[in-house]
Amino acid sequence: MQDITLYQYLLGLNSPWTVSRVALNVTGQCVDVWAEHSDGVLWACPTCARAWPLYDHAEERIWRHLDSCQYQTHLHARIPRVHCEAHGVVQVRVPWAEPRSRFTRLFERLAIDVLQQCDVTGATKILRISWDEAWGLMARAVKRGQQRKVAKVVRRIGVDEKAVAKGHRYLTLVCDLEEGTVEHIAEDRKQASLDGYYTGLSAAQLAGIEAVAMDMWEPYIQATRERVPAAAEKIVFDRFHVMGYLGKAVDTVRKQEHRALLAAGDETLKGSKYLWLYSRENVPARRRGEFATLRRQALKVGRAWAIKEALRHLWHYVYPASGGKFWKRWYFWATHSRLDPIRKAAETVRRHIDNILTYFQHPVTNAMSEGLNSKIQKIKHMACGFRNLEHFKTAIYFRCGGLDLYPC
């Protein structure tokens, strides 16, 4: 009798449900608990909530509950069914579990906490569940969270891509830059990938977008211009992507000059690749003397690096007019540097300068998106990669979606 009363409290069962018996299986290291209901109860239809008398019972089902000490605990019950005039014969909802789940709500809450702290394989060992059961718990939690998510205006969004596998396979990620959450995931990095996010927004939500931070990828630009009102004033090309583009040009200059010097037997630039990719303040302390010596030499890559570093000052201006004047001076310098990679990079920047200068109206970057990208890379690393793309998307939403994952 005491064990029945104990599990009545542990399971949180209230009338009309009661624990009828408890069985301890020492050999199997599990506890089995049976729940029954009283007679003459009217049951609510799960769809319309109208009350009906008992029609019959479904076959006995088993739910995994929180462990009792080291013993696995399983709850057994036959779910009542009612014959609703509007919806036919349907199973009622039980108070201890979500519909179609094989776990109690309390176990699911524990599983979600464990899965958020470690990888799926580790969680299966701690929880003593299968790999498929773990992914099922995550998928249900994500679905539940997305259904609960209240439609809102995301004022500042970031659009970025994430490489998922070899062979140029990508995901398009849309992030809320203010909340730091992933709002949308789509396969590829095409215009249709971003269109899928915009088409799911209402007219008020689209109009409420104030800024869209992205790189200079044409499909993303076209999707935003076609869907977002006044997009030309809201697109902000991310400063880190712009500087990354200049960094590639500097590296091209270095490679060309290094080959020419090696042909003459000069190894001045040997081992200096990453020094020219650093910004001035990020050069490692142990190599600053070496880098200063290289910069004092009459090297083409030194001029290219100086041009690249000078462009950083663009984002330090407060007023658009002052920033525009600086840009014109920098552009003249870059295009008259006689460094072909730098000249081409400057021309690319010029074609997109209008939406680089929108930074002065909307000072946003994709730094938050890049942070989420790093977190997603960690998820990928913990899983040793994902062959199933749907599992990868589920894992991203589960850990980065800002969703309410827990069952009620």
PLY file of the C-alpha trace (Angstrom):
ply
format ascii 1.0
element vertex 408
property float x
property float y
property float z
element edge 407
property int vertex1
property int vertex2
end_header
0.00 0.00 0.00
2.84 2.39 0.79
4.45 1.93 -2.61
1.13 2.65 -4.33
0.72 5.87 -2.36
4.33 6.82 -3.06
3.99 6.48 -6.82
0.63 8.22 -6.75
2.54 11.28 -5.50
5.61 10.78 -7.67
3.55 10.59 -10.84
1.32 13.47 -9.76
-1.86 11.51 -10.54
-5.17 13.01 -9.57
-8.77 11.83 -9.84
-9.98 9.98 -11.82
-6.56 8.34 -12.22
-4.98 6.26 -9.44
-2.09 3.83 -9.14
-3.50 0.30 -8.95
-0.30 -1.70 -8.38
3.50 -1.49 -8.41
5.90 -4.29 -9.33
9.65 -4.29 -8.67
11.80 -6.31 -11.06
15.22 -6.61 -9.41
16.67 -8.77 -12.18
15.59 -6.37 -14.93
16.33 -3.35 -12.69
13.01 -1.69 -13.40
9.83 -0.67 -11.63
6.48 -1.14 -13.37
3.54 0.99 -12.29
-0.05 0.47 -13.45
-2.55 3.33 -13.52
-6.33 2.90 -13.69
-9.29 5.24 -13.65
-12.56 5.16 -11.76
-15.88 4.25 -13.36
-18.61 6.60 -14.58
-16.24 9.36 -15.73
-17.04 11.68 -18.61
-14.00 12.19 -20.86
-13.24 15.24 -23.01
-12.78 14.86 -26.75
-9.18 15.97 -27.48
-10.34 18.04 -30.47
-13.53 19.81 -29.38
-13.32 19.29 -25.58
-16.93 18.09 -25.36
-17.48 15.51 -22.61
-18.55 11.97 -23.50
-18.94 8.69 -21.63
-16.38 5.93 -22.01
-16.60 4.07 -25.31
-13.78 1.52 -24.85
-10.04 1.31 -24.15
-7.04 1.20 -26.42
-4.47 -1.51 -25.87
-2.17 -1.07 -22.90
0.64 1.41 -23.50
3.89 1.91 -21.63
5.60 5.24 -20.88
9.14 5.71 -19.60
9.19 7.79 -16.43
11.99 9.24 -14.31
14.15 6.55 -12.72
13.42 5.39 -9.19
16.94 5.45 -7.76
18.89 3.33 -10.27
15.79 1.48 -11.52
14.04 2.43 -14.74
10.39 3.25 -14.11
7.64 2.38 -16.59
4.04 3.51 -16.36
1.37 1.19 -17.80
-2.18 2.23 -18.65
-5.01 1.61 -21.08
-6.11 4.91 -22.59
-9.89 5.51 -22.64
-11.59 6.24 -25.96
-14.79 8.19 -26.56
-17.21 8.29 -29.45
-17.51 11.97 -30.34
-20.39 12.88 -32.67
-18.15 15.31 -34.54
-14.83 13.46 -34.59
-15.66 9.77 -34.26
-13.87 7.34 -31.96
-10.79 9.06 -30.50
-8.36 8.53 -27.63
-8.51 11.00 -24.76
-5.47 12.82 -23.49
-3.69 11.49 -20.43
-2.33 13.98 -17.88
1.17 12.51 -17.65
2.29 12.51 -21.30
1.99 14.32 -24.60
-0.08 12.65 -27.37
1.81 9.86 -29.20
4.78 10.12 -26.86
6.33 7.07 -25.18
7.76 9.19 -22.37
6.11 11.02 -19.51
6.30 14.81 -19.46
8.72 14.79 -16.54
11.08 12.43 -18.37
10.92 14.59 -21.50
11.88 17.68 -19.50
14.90 15.86 -18.10
15.85 14.54 -21.55
15.69 18.04 -23.07
18.01 19.37 -20.35
20.50 16.56 -20.93
20.38 16.88 -24.72
21.10 20.60 -24.50
24.25 19.95 -22.48
25.87 17.13 -24.44
25.76 15.34 -27.78
23.12 12.77 -28.68
25.39 9.78 -28.11
26.29 10.98 -24.62
22.64 11.69 -23.82
21.59 8.18 -24.83
24.09 6.71 -22.37
22.99 8.97 -19.51
19.26 8.55 -20.14
19.49 4.91 -21.25
17.44 5.46 -24.37
18.10 4.62 -28.01
19.59 6.96 -30.61
16.26 7.08 -32.49
14.38 7.87 -29.29
16.74 10.76 -28.55
16.23 12.28 -32.00
12.48 11.74 -31.66
12.50 13.68 -28.39
14.43 16.53 -30.03
12.17 16.62 -33.09
9.01 16.74 -30.94
10.51 19.46 -28.75
11.39 21.60 -31.78
7.94 21.08 -33.33
6.31 22.00 -30.03
8.46 25.11 -29.71
7.74 26.27 -33.25
3.99 25.81 -32.75
4.13 27.93 -29.60
6.24 30.65 -31.16
4.32 33.91 -31.32
4.55 35.84 -34.58
6.51 39.04 -34.04
8.34 41.72 -35.97
12.05 40.96 -36.19
13.54 44.44 -36.56
17.09 43.48 -37.46
17.92 40.24 -39.21
21.17 38.69 -40.35
21.45 36.41 -43.38
24.39 34.05 -43.66
25.27 30.68 -45.14
26.69 27.59 -43.46
28.66 24.90 -45.28
27.28 21.51 -44.25
29.30 19.06 -46.33
31.86 18.75 -49.09
30.71 19.50 -52.60
29.48 23.06 -51.94
26.42 22.03 -49.91
25.09 24.95 -47.88
22.33 25.99 -45.54
20.89 29.50 -45.50
20.45 30.85 -41.96
18.28 33.81 -40.98
19.03 35.16 -37.50
17.42 37.66 -35.17
20.36 39.98 -34.46
18.76 41.41 -31.32
17.69 38.14 -29.67
20.56 36.01 -31.01
18.31 33.23 -32.31
18.05 31.29 -35.56
14.68 32.14 -37.11
14.83 30.18 -40.37
16.90 27.45 -42.01
16.72 26.55 -45.70
18.79 24.31 -47.94
21.20 25.82 -50.49
22.00 29.51 -50.76
19.72 30.45 -53.63
17.17 33.20 -53.93
14.41 30.69 -53.19
16.18 29.76 -49.94
15.69 33.25 -48.52
12.33 33.70 -50.24
11.02 30.89 -48.04
11.57 33.04 -44.96
10.04 36.21 -46.38
6.93 34.46 -47.74
6.16 33.20 -44.24
5.94 36.76 -42.90
2.88 38.98 -42.87
2.86 42.39 -44.57
3.25 44.06 -41.14
6.25 41.87 -40.30
7.94 42.63 -43.62
7.32 46.35 -43.19
8.71 46.16 -39.65
12.12 44.96 -40.81
14.51 47.87 -40.28
17.82 46.36 -41.36
19.10 43.22 -43.09
22.80 42.44 -42.60
24.26 40.14 -45.26
27.27 39.55 -47.44
27.38 40.63 -51.07
25.73 37.45 -52.37
23.43 38.35 -55.28
20.64 35.77 -54.66
20.16 37.11 -51.12
20.15 40.67 -52.41
17.49 39.91 -55.02
15.26 38.04 -52.59
15.39 40.93 -50.12
14.76 43.60 -52.76
11.72 41.76 -54.08
10.13 41.02 -50.71
11.08 43.71 -48.19
9.56 47.20 -48.62
12.21 49.91 -49.19
14.89 47.22 -49.16
17.45 49.50 -50.84
17.56 51.55 -47.63
17.64 48.54 -45.31
20.25 46.17 -46.76
23.57 46.54 -44.95
26.52 44.67 -46.39
28.41 43.22 -43.49
31.69 44.99 -42.77
33.48 41.73 -41.91
32.60 40.22 -45.27
33.77 43.39 -47.04
37.08 43.30 -45.17
37.34 39.58 -45.84
37.07 40.32 -49.55
39.94 42.82 -49.28
41.92 40.29 -47.25
41.71 37.79 -50.11
43.01 40.46 -52.50
45.96 41.15 -50.19
46.74 37.43 -50.06
46.65 37.26 -53.87
49.18 40.13 -54.04
51.38 38.29 -51.51
51.30 35.04 -53.49
52.18 36.80 -56.75
55.04 38.73 -55.16
56.30 35.69 -53.25
56.56 33.67 -56.47
58.46 36.51 -58.16
60.87 36.87 -55.22
61.49 33.12 -55.00
62.38 33.06 -58.69
65.14 35.54 -57.82
66.21 33.50 -54.78
64.66 35.89 -52.24
62.69 34.25 -49.36
61.64 37.48 -47.66
57.94 36.58 -47.64
58.36 32.96 -46.64
56.08 32.09 -43.71
54.40 35.49 -43.65
51.02 34.51 -45.11
48.89 34.99 -41.99
50.67 38.16 -40.88
49.18 40.08 -43.82
45.68 38.78 -43.02
45.69 40.20 -39.48
44.41 43.64 -38.66
47.03 45.87 -37.03
45.83 45.30 -33.46
45.52 41.52 -33.84
49.07 40.73 -34.93
50.47 38.25 -32.34
52.84 39.93 -29.89
55.61 37.42 -30.61
55.64 38.38 -34.32
55.09 42.13 -34.17
58.79 42.91 -34.56
59.06 40.64 -37.59
55.93 42.18 -39.13
57.18 45.74 -38.55
60.43 44.86 -40.35
58.49 43.47 -43.32
56.27 46.58 -43.53
59.31 48.88 -43.70
60.50 47.13 -46.85
59.34 48.28 -50.28
56.95 45.35 -50.79
53.82 45.37 -52.90
52.01 43.30 -50.30
52.90 45.99 -47.74
51.09 48.60 -49.81
48.15 46.25 -50.31
47.91 45.61 -46.57
48.01 49.36 -45.84
45.16 49.98 -48.31
43.15 47.19 -46.73
43.71 48.51 -43.21
42.81 52.05 -44.23
39.33 50.92 -45.32
38.56 49.95 -41.71
38.29 53.65 -40.87
35.15 53.90 -43.01
33.06 52.36 -40.22
34.45 54.75 -37.63
32.71 57.77 -39.15
29.49 59.03 -37.59
28.04 61.10 -40.43
27.24 59.65 -43.87
28.69 62.69 -45.70
32.05 62.31 -43.96
32.05 58.58 -44.63
31.27 59.21 -48.30
34.20 61.65 -48.64
36.56 59.15 -47.02
35.32 56.43 -49.38
36.11 58.53 -52.45
39.65 59.19 -51.24
40.20 55.51 -50.43
38.77 54.39 -53.78
41.13 56.70 -55.70
44.08 55.33 -53.74
43.08 51.70 -54.29
42.40 52.05 -58.01
45.70 53.91 -58.59
47.81 51.50 -56.55
48.95 49.51 -59.61
47.97 46.36 -57.70
45.51 44.49 -59.89
43.87 42.33 -57.16
43.34 45.43 -54.99
41.93 47.37 -57.94
39.44 44.57 -58.70
38.42 44.35 -55.05
37.90 48.13 -54.96
35.67 47.91 -58.03
33.58 45.22 -56.34
33.21 47.38 -53.26
32.25 50.37 -55.45
29.41 48.39 -57.05
27.98 47.74 -53.59
28.96 50.97 -51.86
25.38 52.28 -51.48
24.49 49.38 -49.19
27.80 49.53 -47.39
27.12 53.15 -46.47
23.65 52.25 -45.14
25.64 51.21 -42.07
25.46 54.84 -40.98
21.65 54.62 -40.76
21.59 51.04 -39.43
24.83 50.22 -37.58
24.45 46.43 -37.70
26.87 43.66 -38.61
26.67 39.91 -38.93
28.76 39.45 -35.78
25.80 37.78 -34.04
25.22 35.54 -37.06
28.90 34.58 -37.06
28.67 33.79 -33.36
25.71 31.51 -34.01
27.63 30.03 -36.94
30.44 29.13 -34.54
27.95 27.53 -32.17
26.47 25.56 -35.07
29.97 24.44 -36.08
30.42 23.13 -32.54
27.15 21.20 -32.84
28.42 19.72 -36.09
31.78 18.86 -34.56
30.19 17.18 -31.52
28.12 15.00 -33.83
31.15 14.26 -36.09
29.10 15.60 -39.00
25.53 14.98 -40.15
24.59 12.67 -42.98
20.91 13.44 -42.34
20.31 17.12 -43.14
16.98 17.15 -41.30
18.73 16.05 -38.12
21.22 18.90 -38.55
18.39 21.43 -38.89
16.63 19.94 -35.86
19.82 20.23 -33.80
20.25 23.90 -34.82
16.69 24.83 -33.90
16.96 22.80 -30.68
20.06 24.65 -29.44
19.92 28.00 -31.24
16.24 28.61 -31.99
15.29 30.26 -28.70
12.24 27.97 -28.56
10.10 26.90 -25.61
10.91 23.19 -25.89
9.40 21.79 -22.72
6.05 19.95 -22.56
3.33 21.63 -20.54
0 1
1 2
2 3
3 4
4 5
5 6
6 7
7 8
8 9
9 10
10 11
11 12
12 13
13 14
14 15
15 16
16 17
17 18
18 19
19 20
20 21
21 22
22 23
23 24
24 25
25 26
26 27
27 28
28 29
29 30
30 31
31 32
32 33
33 34
34 35
35 36
36 37
37 38
38 39
39 40
40 41
41 42
42 43
43 44
44 45
45 46
46 47
47 48
48 49
49 50
50 51
51 52
52 53
53 54
54 55
55 56
56 57
57 58
58 59
59 60
60 61
61 62
62 63
63 64
64 65
65 66
66 67
67 68
68 69
69 70
70 71
71 72
72 73
73 74
74 75
75 76
76 77
77 78
78 79
79 80
80 81
81 82
82 83
83 84
84 85
85 86
86 87
87 88
88 89
89 90
90 91
91 92
92 93
93 94
94 95
95 96
96 97
97 98
98 99
99 100
100 101
101 102
102 103
103 104
104 105
105 106
106 107
107 108
108 109
109 110
110 111
111 112
112 113
113 114
114 115
115 116
116 117
117 118
118 119
119 120
120 121
121 122
122 123
123 124
124 125
125 126
126 127
127 128
128 129
129 130
130 131
131 132
132 133
133 134
134 135
135 136
136 137
137 138
138 139
139 140
140 141
141 142
142 143
143 144
144 145
145 146
146 147
147 148
148 149
149 150
150 151
151 152
152 153
153 154
154 155
155 156
156 157
157 158
158 159
159 160
160 161
161 162
162 163
163 164
164 165
165 166
166 167
167 168
168 169
169 170
170 171
171 172
172 173
173 174
174 175
175 176
176 177
177 178
178 179
179 180
180 181
181 182
182 183
183 184
184 185
185 186
186 187
187 188
188 189
189 190
190 191
191 192
192 193
193 194
194 195
195 196
196 197
197 198
198 199
199 200
200 201
201 202
202 203
203 204
204 205
205 206
206 207
207 208
208 209
209 210
210 211
211 212
212 213
213 214
214 215
215 216
216 217
217 218
218 219
219 220
220 221
221 222
222 223
223 224
224 225
225 226
226 227
227 228
228 229
229 230
230 231
231 232
232 233
233 234
234 235
235 236
236 237
237 238
238 239
239 240
240 241
241 242
242 243
243 244
244 245
245 246
246 247
247 248
248 249
249 250
250 251
251 252
252 253
253 254
254 255
255 256
256 257
257 258
258 259
259 260
260 261
261 262
262 263
263 264
264 265
265 266
266 267
267 268
268 269
269 270
270 271
271 272
272 273
273 274
274 275
275 276
276 277
277 278
278 279
279 280
280 281
281 282
282 283
283 284
284 285
285 286
286 287
287 288
288 289
289 290
290 291
291 292
292 293
293 294
294 295
295 296
296 297
297 298
298 299
299 300
300 301
301 302
302 303
303 304
304 305
305 306
306 307
307 308
308 309
309 310
310 311
311 312
312 313
313 314
314 315
315 316
316 317
317 318
318 319
319 320
320 321
321 322
322 323
323 324
324 325
325 326
326 327
327 328
328 329
329 330
330 331
331 332
332 333
333 334
334 335
335 336
336 337
337 338
338 339
339 340
340 341
341 342
342 343
343 344
344 345
345 346
346 347
347 348
348 349
349 350
350 351
351 352
352 353
353 354
354 355
355 356
356 357
357 358
358 359
359 360
360 361
361 362
362 363
363 364
364 365
365 366
366 367
367 368
368 369
369 370
370 371
371 372
372 373
373 374
374 375
375 376
376 377
377 378
378 379
379 380
380 381
381 382
382 383
383 384
384 385
385 386
386 387
387 388
388 389
389 390
390 391
391 392
392 393
393 394
394 395
395 396
396 397
397 398
398 399
399 400
400 401
401 402
402 403
403 404
404 405
405 406
406 407
